[in-house]
Amino acid sequence: MAAQYGLVGLGVMGDNLALNIEQHGFSLAVYNRTADKTRSFVEGPARGKQITATYSVADLVKALERPRKIILMVSAGRPVDAVIGELQPLLEKGDIIVDGGNSLYSDTARRGQALAQAGLRFVGMGVSGGEEGARWGPSLMPGGPRDAYDELAPMLTKIAAQVADGPCVTYVGPDGAGHYVKMVHNGIEYGDMQLIAETYDVMKHGLGLSAPEMGAIFTEWDQGELNSFLIEIAGIVLKYVDPETGKPLVDLILDEAEQKGTGRWTAISALELGVPIPTIDAAVWTRTLSSLKERRVEASRLLRGPSGSPPRLDRATLLPALANALYAAKISSYAQGMALLRAASDEYGFGIDYAEIARIWKGGCIIRARLLNDIQQAFQRNPNLDNLLLDPTFAEAMNARQDRLREVVGVARALGVPCPAFSASLDYYDTLRTARLPANLVQAQRDYFGAHTYRRTDKDEIFHTQWAPPRAGTADLPAEGHAR
C-alpha cells in the first residue's frame, strides 16, 4: 500500500519526527541523501513499523498516495532549494511540500510563490522542542495555503504536544507566517536564556554559590511563577556532576555560546520593521562577544572593573530580588517579541492570532512557561492589544517588581558583572512608560545638521530652523516657520 506521508532528512529531528508520526497511526516512506543512514534507521528504530525505506527521490515520490504530502527535515538554505529542485519535476498539481526546518521566512515566501505557479502547495512549518519534542510532541507553527494545512491537520494535531486547551499546533497564516513565528520564538528563547545566564552570574559572583547550590535554587523557582522548561533544565544542568572529574560539569564548559542565526534574523527583521527588541538584541550580541574568548582574556588583563568595595549581599535579600527581577525581565522580553509579531503580521498580512500563538507555545517548545497562560488570556481579553505591558495584569506585575529589577541591575553594576539583557529589559520598560523622552533634542540636532525638520507641541505645521548663522561655504537654509 502507498504511504500516507513522505519524509526527507533523517537527522536527529527527522528520524524522531518520523517515529512520532508513525506512532500515531500514519504510514511513511522515508529518504535520506546518505543511503546508509536510511538503512540503519529502518533496520533499527523503525524496524517493524509502518515506515518504508526509499533510496532515491523518485522512489520516494512513487511510494506515496495522492495528493502527495512530503515533509522536508533538512538544513535551511541551499539544501531546501536543492531537495525542492529534485522533487518538483516529479510531483503533480495539488501535492504538498512541508519545510519543517528553521528556514528564513522570506525564503519560505519565495519558495511558496514559485511552487504555487506550478500548482504545488508549500507549507513552511516551525518545529520547536528539539529531539525530545520531535519524538513525543513538538510545538508546530505551520504557515502557507490554508487548504494544505487542513489536509495536514489530522496528522499534525495528533503528533503535536497536548495541553489542557488542545494540541500545540494552529494555522499561523499565509506565505512565510509559520517560519516567522518560529523565528520570533527563537529570538525570545535567546533573550530568556541570556536572562537566566545573567541570574546565574549574579548569584555566582554576588553570593559565591556553587553550581549545585544554584541548581537547587532554579529547581525551587521552577515550582512557582517562574515555572518553565528553561528554568527546569537550568536546575538540572547546574546540579550535574562530571563523572570523570567529580566537578560540576557546567564549570568545565568553555564560555563560548554558539548560534545558528535565528536570533540574528529576529534582530534584523525588527530593525527593518522599526520595532525595538533590546533584550533579544542584547542576547544576540552577547553570544557574539562570548565567542571572542582570546580577546576577552586579553582585555581582562588590561581593563578594570568597579573601583569601590563590592556590595555586601546576603541570600535572604538577593535571591527574592533575583526571582522577581527575572520574572519582570521575562515579561519585558516576551512583550518585545509579541510586539514584533504584531508589526510583521500587519506588514505582511499574516493575520496572526496572538492568543493562539501563546497557546501553542505552552507545550512542546523550548520557551514553554506558565507565563504563557497569562499572555494567552491577555490577548483573549483584547485581541488588538498593542503591547503586552499595557495589559492591566502585566502592568500590575511589572509595577510590583520593577524595583527589584532595578536592584538587581544595580547589584550587577556594582559587582562589575555584565547584565545586558537585564538592563535592556529595564530600559525597554522605562522608555515605554516615559511620556516625554529626550528625543526632542535628537530631532533638533537632526534639523541643525541635515534640515530634517521637526514638529512642535504647540502647532500643527512642520518646521525647520536656521539655528545659527551659516558658516562659510554652506548654503543658507529656510528660517523657522517655513512649513514643509
N, C-alpha and C positions, 0 to 999 in steps of 0.2 A: 504493500500500500504506500501511496505517496505521503511524504512527511508534511505536517502542517506548517512547520517553520524551518527556515534555514538560518544558520549562524556561521559567520566568518570571523575567525580570530579566536584561537584557543589559548590565550594567555591566562593570567590569574583571574581576571574579571570574566573573560569569555567562557572558560570551562565551568566556572561556578554558576554563571547565569544559565548556561545550558542545562546543568543539573537541576537548577531551580525550576526552569520551565517544564522539564520532563517530569519532575516530581509532582507537578500539579496537573498531569494528565495530558500533556501535549507532546506530540512526536516531533523529532527534529532530524534534520540532516546537517552535518557539520563539516566545515572545511577549514584547513589551516595551510598557509603557504608552505610550511615545513611538513612534509608527509609523516615523518617520524612522530611529530607532536600529535597529529591526528590519530595515528595508530596507537600510541601509548595511552591516549585519552579513552578511546573506545574499548581498548583491551584492559584498561584499569578502572578508573572511577565510573565510567559509563557502561561497563560490562553488564549485560543482561537488561539494559534499559532501552526505551524507545528512542534510541539515538543511532543514526546511521552514519557511517564514515563515507566521505567522498574525497577524491584526491585531485579534483580539478574544479574550476568554477563551472564549467559546462555540466559536469556530472551533478554538481550541487543543484543547479537550476532544474535539471531533468528529474531530480528526486523529489521535487516539491509539487504539492497540489496547487491549483489555480484559484484565485489570484495568488501569486507567489508572495510570500512575506519573508524577507531576508534581513536579519539583524547583523550589522557590522560592529565588531568589537575590536577595532584596530586603532593604532596610534593616530592622533589628529594630524591634519595637514595633508601632505602628499600621499601617504598610504591610503587615506579615504578616497581621494580622487582616483588613485590607481585601481582600487577594487571596483569603484563605480564604473570606471572605464572598461573593465573586463566584463562586468555584469550587464551593462546597458544593452549591448547588441543582442543579448540572449533573452532579454525579458520582453513581455508583451504589455499592451495597454492595460492599465489598472493594477499592475504589480506594485508592490510596496517595498521600498528600501528604508531601513531604520538605521541611523547612525547613533550608536549608544556610547560613543567615545566623548572626550572632552573637546569637541570642536569649537572653534570660534564662531559665534552666532552669524557673523556676516558671511563666512564661508558656507554655512548651512543654508542661508537665504539664497546665495548664489547657486548652490547645487540644486536646491529645490526648484528654482525658476527654470534652470536648464533642463531638468528631468521632466518637469511639467510639460514642456514643449514636445517631449517625446511620448507623452501620455502616461508617464510613470509618476507614482506618488512617493514623496520623500519626507520622512519624519526625522527631525533632529531631537534626540531624547537624552536629556541629562540623567545620569545614573549615579546616585550617591549612596555610600555605605561601605565602600571598599570591598575587600574579598568576602568578608562575613555577610555584608549586606547583599551582595550579588547572589550568594548561596541561599540565604534564608529570608530575604525580604528587604530590598532596597527602597529608597525614595526615588520615584520616577517622574521626570519632568518632560513629557513629550510635546513637541510643537510641530506644526505642519498642517496639511489638509485635514479638516475635521472628519471627513468620511473615512480617511485612513485610520485615524485614531479610533473611530467607532468599530472598525473591523479588528483592531488590535486589542480593544478594551477587555474582551472576555479573558484573554490571557494576562494582560498587564495588571488587571485588578486582583488576580489570584496570586501572582508572583511578588507583588509589592508588599512592603511591610504593612501590617494591620494594626490600627489603633482604634480606640473606642468609637470614633466617629467615622470609620471607614478605611479603605485601603489608601496607602500613601502614594496615590497617583491621581492626576487630573489632566484634562486637556488644558494646556497652558495658553496656546494661541497659535496664530499662523506663522509661516516663514521660520525665522530663527528664534522664536519666542522661548522654546524649551531650552535651548542651549544658552540663551541669555540669562534665564532664571538660574540655570546651573552655574553659570559664571559668577553671578552675584552671590549665590550660595557659597561658592568657594572664596569669594572676597570676604564675606562675613566670617567664614572659617579662619582665614588668615588673621583677621582682627581678634577673634576670640582666642586663638592660640597665643598670639602675642601678649594679650592681656593676662592670660594665665601664666605665661613665662615671666612677665614683669612682677606678678604677685609672688611667684616663687623666688625671684631675685631679691625682692624687698625682705621677704622672710629670712632668706639665707644671710644677707648682709646686715639686716637690722636686728635680728634676734639670734643669729648664729645657729639656726636649727639644722639638724641633719636631714638628709633626703628622706629616710623613713619617717621621721617626725613630721615633715611637711606632707608626706603621702597620707599619713593618718588624718591630718587636718583637711586635706582635699576630700578624703573619703567621708569625713563628717559633714563637710559642706554639701556634699552630693545628696544628703538626706533632706536638705531644705530647699529654699528658693533658688539656690544655685544649681540644683539638680540638672545635669546634662551629661551627654556622652563624653565630652572633652574633659569635664571636671572628674568624671569617673575614671577615665584612663590616666589622667594626671596622677591620681592617687595610686593606681596600680603601678605605673612606671616608676614613680618615686620610691615605692616600697620594694621594688625588685632588687635582689642581691645577685651580683655576678657570681656564679658557682665556682669560677676559676680563681678569683681573687678574694672573694668574701666581702667585696666592697659594693656600695650601691652602683648599679650599672650606669645610671644616668650621670654619675660623676666621672665616668671614664669615656663618655661620648664626646667627640670633638664638637666644639661650639660653632659649627657652620651649618645653618639651616638652608636646605636646598628648596627649589621651587620649580614648578612645571609651567608657569606662565599665566594661569587663570587669574591670579591676584593682580598681576600686571595688566592683563586685559581689562579687568574691572576698573582699575585706576585710569587707564587710557579712555575707556568709554565715559567715565564720569567727567573727565576733562572735556571731552568732546560735547557732552550734553550740558556742561556747566553746572554740575551737581557736586557739592562738597562732600567728600567721604574721607575726612582726615584720619580716622582710626585705621581704616583699611590701607590708606596711603602709607601711614607710619609702619604698619606691619610689613608692607612690601619693601620699603627702603631699608628697614632694619634687617630683613633677611639678606638683602644685597650686601649691606655693610658687614654682616656676620661672616660672609664668605671671604672678606679681606683679612684673613687671620694674621698673616705676617705683618701687614700694615698696622693692624691694631696692637700687636705685640710691640712693635717699634714705637708706636705712639704712646703706649703705656709707660715707656721709659722716659718720655720727653714731656708729656702733658700732665699737669697737676689737677687734682680734684679739689673739693672744698677745703679751705684752709682752717676753718674753725673746728672746734671739738665736735665729734659726732653726737647726735642727739641721744639722750637716754631713753631707751624704749623697753617696754615690757609686753609680754604676751597678752595679758588681760586687756590691754588698751589697743594694741596694734592689730591683733587678729580680728576682732569685730570690725574695726575700721577697714581692714583689707577686704573682708567679706562684703561689706556694704559698698565699698568703692568699686569692687569688681562687678557687682550686680548693676550699679549705676552706669559704669563704663560699658557693660554689655548692652544695656538698653540704648545708650547713645550710639553704639556701633550698629545694632540692628535697625535703629531709626534711619541711619545713613543709608544702609543697604536697601531698605524698603522705599526710601525717597528716590533712590536711583532707579529702582524698578518702575515706579510711577512715571518718572520722566521718560524712560525708554518706552514704556507702554504707550504714552501719549505721542511720542515722536514717531514710533514705528507702527503704530496701530495694532499692538499686540492684544489689547483688551484683557489684560491680566486681572484676575480675581485675587486680590491680595490676601483675603481671609482664607481662600483655598490654598494659596502658596504656603501660608503659615501652617495650615492643617497638614499638608503632605510632608512638611519638614518635621513633624512631631515624631515620626518613626523612621527607622532605617538609615537616615542620613547622618552625616558627621556632626552637623550643628543641632541635632535634636536636643530639645531642652524643655523644661517645664515652662520657661518664659514664653514659649510659642503659644501656649494656651491663651495667655493674656493678649498676645499680639493678634491671634485669630479673632478673639472677642472684640478687640478694639476696631478692627476693620468690619466686623459684622455690625457693630453699632453704627459705624459711619464709613460706608464704602468709599466715600470721597475724602477721607482723612488725608490731609496733605503731608503731615509729618507725625510720626508716632509720638513724639514728645508733646504734641498738642492734644493728645487724648487725655481726658481728666485722670484716668487711672495711672497712666505713665507719668503725667506731670506731677501727681502726688508722690509717686515712687521716687522720682528724681529730686523733688524738693526735700524729701525726708532724708536723702542720702548724699546730697551734693556737698555738704560739709565734710563728710567722711572722704569723699573723693578728693577734695582739696587737701585734706590732712595727709592722705597717702602720697599725693604728688609732692607735697612739701617735705615729707619724710624722705622720699626718694631723692629729691634735690639736695637735701642736707647730707645724705649719705654719699652723694655722687653716683647713685645708681641710675642708669638711663631708664626713662619710663615714657617713651614716645607715644605709645598707644593710650596710656592713662591720660597723659597731658592732652593729646588730641581729642579724646572723648570729652574731657572737661572744657576744652576750648570751644568745641562744637556747641556744647550746652550753653556756655556763657555768651558766645557770639549770637546764637539763635535768640536768646532771651533779652538781648540788648536792643532797646528801642531806637537808640541813636548811636551809630558807630562812627569812628573817625574817618570813614570813607569820604566824608566831605572834603577833608584836606587832600586826600589822594586825588579826588576829582579836580580840585582847584589846581594842583600841580600838573595834572594832565592837560588842563586847559592852558596853563602857562607855557609849557614847552611844546605842545602839539596842537593847540587850538581845538581841543576835543569837545569844547562847550560843556555846559553844566545846566542843571535845573535848580530852581530856588524853592525854598519852603513857603515863600510868601507871594509868588507869582507863577503863572502857568506857562510862560514862554520858555524857550531855550536860549541861553545866553553865552556870550564869550566876552572876556575882559582883557583889556590891554593892561597887564599887571604892572609893568614897568616900562620906562622909555625904551624904544627899540635900540638895540646895540648896533654898532656899525656893521654893515653888510647883511642885516636881517630885514625882511620885509615888514612893513607896518601892517598890523592886524586890526580888524574892526574893533571898535570901542564897545564897552559894556552897554547892554541894552539892545544890541542887534540880534534879533531872533534868527535862528537857523532851523 
